[in-house]
Structure formats: structure tokens, C-alpha cells
Amino acid sequence: MFRTSPVVAEDEWHLDLKVEGHVAVLSLNRPDKLNAWSWESTRQLGARADQIRFDERVRAVVLRGEGRAFCAGIDLGMPEDRVTGRSPAEKARNYYEGIRWAHERFKVFAELPQPIVAAVQGYCLGFGFELVLMSDIRVAAEDAVFALPEAQVGVGIDAGGDLRLAHEAGAGWAKLLAFTGRRLDARTAERIGVVQQVTTTEDLLPTAMGIAQEIAANAPLAVQSIKRTVDGFTYRGFTEAMRFGAMSSSIEFVSDDMPAGYAAKAKKQPIVFEGK
């Protein structure tokens, strides 16, 4: 069975939302955990996206993280019983549906009519990198570090980050980073087209807000039309690829390698994968 929380108290939101003029600022607000991501964060992302989507005030969005990291990836402390099954086959099926449920939330966010400008500092790893790649424009501080380390803990990349990276930087870069888990510094990310601008840490948010305000000053219907058109051309076949990715990843989630990989990562211990 797959479970998500139906109700969230005001102080339990993982993402803060405020509107400044015509710009919505969406902030990951778990700095004590380096903004680590969870199933509940995914549910809340969809809810926040719905709020933004129908707010006539909002013409652009700034996505940012509180604290010294944008997002260090998936919360390794998440309870494993969030996805269960009476057999390995049923558990794989439930993972497949859970991943598809997450994809639906990500789609609502990535396909917001309003352009999204991401402001990235510090660690931007795993799902954090995938979330940033859902944005339209990316600004990074000089200390930003990007990586897709999923293969190092025994799982595939199940939120579309590898596919989006292949579009932004080419299949070779996507495969190099995803196969190895190698880290990418801000300047290299800018050079290969993943990031559009690099700034100092102090200038990061003002720069991202400046871009968003520049967008917001233009005709909103025209801007939204441009986003739909560019994305419609760019991501042809993306929905089908994501569905295939969900099926592929669901098998990895019931492997022996995955729990061993997560446990070793949480304890900062080395691991030898057995491929089973």
C-alpha cells in the first residue's frame, strides 16, 4: 500500500509560499535537514503548485532553499514502510503506482503556466537536482554543487532528472553524471548549459528575483504562450519516457541492492553491490 498525509498543519509545510508583487517565492524550508525530500514534500509541492497556478497575481516563480543547501536529496530517514506489499510483485506494483503519483505532482509543478526561476546554493543533489531541472531558468551561487548519485545507493533516477539533463546538456553528460554519481561545480554546470548564470552567494536571490521581475513585467499571456510552445517542442515523448522510467525504477526498489545501499549511505560506509 502507498500512503501520503491528507492534512498538513501550518507549521508542517515543507515549502513556504509568499507572493511579492507579481512573483511567487517558493522556499524549501527544512534547513536542519539540508531540505531533504520526502513523499510528503512531493505531495506538498503539488498543492503549492495548484495555489500558484490559479493565482492571478503571479506571473513568475522563484524556487529557492533555506539555509546552506538547496536540497541534499532524498531524506534517508524516511520510513521504509511508506510503500509495502504482500509479495515482491505487489510491492513492485505499488512502487510503480507511487512513482507515477509523484510524477503527476511534478508535472503540475513543471508545467505551471508561470515561468520558474531556480536559485541554487550549496548542495543540489539527487532529487534536488531533478527539481531544479524542472525549472525554466536556473541561477547558481558559486558554491553550488550538482549531482545525481542514485546509482551509488542502488536505485535509478525516477523523477526525470536524467531525461531533462540529456535535453539540457546532451546524452553524454547525462550518462556520465548519472552512471558515476560525479559532482558538478557551478561553473561547469554553466558551461554545459545546465545553469544560465552564476553569482556570488550574496547576489543569488536578488539575481533570481530580478530575472523573475523582468519576466513579470512582460505580457503574462504572451510569456505563458512562449513557455507552452517551447516545452511542447522540447519535451515531445517525455510523458511516455517517464512512464517507462516508473516501471523500470519499480523493479530496482524491490532489489536487495537498494536497502543495502541506503543503509550504507546513511551510515557513511562503503558498499559492494551484488546486482540482485
Secondary structure, DSSP 8 states (H G I E B T S, - for coil): -B---S---GGG-SEEEEEETTEEEEEE--GGGTT-B-HHHHHHHHHHHHHHHT-TT-SEEEEEESTT-SB-SB-TTS-GGGB--SSHHHHHHHHHHHHHHHHHHHHHHHT-SS-EEEEE-SEEETHHHHHHHTSSEEEEETT-EEE--GGGGT----SSHHHHHHHHH-HHHHHHHHHH---EEHHHHHHTTS-SEEE-HHHHHHHHHHHHHHHHTS-HHHHHHHHHHHHHHHTTTHHHHHHHHHHHHHHHTTSSHHHHHHHHHHHT--------
